[in-house]
């Protein structure tokens, strides 16, 4: 049978948000506001009581594609993404014509829908389709911000993500050829090229070390509201995909540990506070990747639970910085400070987010990060555990203290403004409440929807005490460094990172090659012309004119020259 | 909190901020009364309260029988000094990284336009007034 086989009441979750996006595109004012809030609510309600198993397949030309498949893990991400879409839409509700509201509202819903399509995809080809849609729909949240800088950052973001998609498709097709299956299931590093390509594709989206700069490049260039959506979906889809396919892959333990540690150094010296959050996001994803690499029920639960919490608390931090950017027009630590006077509620919500990411007891990070830490030590990875402990202290330093301190306290910049719009405050309030409720009552909330069977109790005396000691003495280091003036000041600057290779070095290599080619070309041409001229002179005596060959050479070299120019142009453009 | 330790104040006119102020913001009235956290006494009180918390936290280590997962944890106040050392080292190392990594704000953009040597490696050209303590 060709066509869609499904039970009539099973609407794939992405369809609801895509239809919502369509309505958002053609409506205005209060009607659109209603659509923006209703779509994620209806979509979330649609998931309640959803039975596990394959819900929709598409048979075409002898192949079966699984468009919609449900189990505990996909349901957890399904609820999460609806919640994130609702909070994000509420935060962006006030956008007007000058903010390119139609583009932003529409693409945000399409983007959230694509993320849902990806987590409910049953095979790698369907995953690939939504993988690319994630990039294509979200880039408008960057481009909606005026300025060439955002346009270029968005373009780089798009190219890198499309490349990731191409790798995923290549890997999927090779795997189909080798194993006859495109199902999303445990793959692991079996030594095949297909597995490596798929891992690399996921790794780009999960911001693996050296592949991470698209995140710190693009997220700070998004609109004040757009980056809230960006922070929620793309990387978490990658975490989800890795948890399904590469659980227990030992290399990921070390990749994850690296991700927790190196970005926090960059975060300490970064000036753009949303880029600080970008680096801190890589640090948090590192905990998830480590958990996936360990691959026990506890560590996988920890990985997905931390993904769940990270979407909420990192979203909250991005919202608070988005509110600051929206109200003041500034986001650099060097230009801010003292905003608690003008924006006390935003400051308060920011501190709830900061406490959650730092994993203070009673806040959400505490109940999920510790699952990964506990699993690490349980499995005997003591060095990795020490690295994670270092990173856990460091995250408090750069995200927990630095973000609220330099924006809302610290040196008073003298900037005064008003509190953020009500819809922004409401969105932040929902997230803040979620952080505290999950952190305080994990057994009644988050732990009930975790996919694997592993009991864990975060609130024992040892854990509460040691974590509080770790954080408070980390804070003491901050106080000491400030008092002794060792703490580096916020400076208007950029810090080069792996992206230097494609944003600085590659264009120069190409330009250098171009000039070498040009010189060689000139030399060859004049030599050839010289040879041909003398040959012509000699030949004319005996054989008559044979000059056509001589003219062929420059024509051929011109084609080459144009190709080089095009390549160079392409790289400069990136 | 402590004004003298952050970046230097921006002097209006002489040191224009890199990012323009948005339409919803303005500079403060010079006669504005001091806020709660502008008063050093309040900040000191807060920090002193924080010190008391630290002492209590370490003292609890004597009372509470902690589970030990790693031999180092049996050291007295392990998590306290590990957290302190981690953050101190983090900042000191990161600060040194600036020597190698820091460039002027328009580093990549300037490279796009001219292709010449545009990097201001020291970052001293960032017009930050008295922040000579870059690294």
Interface residues (C-beta under 8 A of the other chain):
Chain A: X149 X264 X265 X266 X268 X269 X325 X326 X327 X328 X329 X330 X331 X332 X333 X334 X335 X337 X340 X341 X377 X378 X382 X385 X386 X389 X390 X393 X394 X396 X397 X398 X405 X406 X409 X410 X411 X412 X413 X414 X415 X416 X417 X418 X460 X461 X462 X465 X466 X467 X468 X469 X470 X471 X472 X473 X474 X475 X476 X477 X478 X479 X480 X481 X482 X483 X485 X486 X487 X488 X489 X490 X491 X492 X493 X494 X495 X496 X497 X503 X504 X507 X508 X511 X572
Chain B: X1 X2 X3 X5 X6 X7 X8 X9 X10 X17 X18 X19 X20 X21 X22 X23 X24 X25 X26 X27 X28 X29 X35 X37 X38 X47 X50 X53 X54 X57 X58 X60 X61 X64 X66 X67 X69 X70 X73 X77 X78 X79 X80 X81 X82 X83 X84 X85 X86 X87 X88 X90 X91 X92 X93 X94 X95 X97 X98 X101 X102 X103 X104 X105 X107 X108 X109 X111 X112 X115 X123 X126 X127 X128 X131 X133 X134 X135
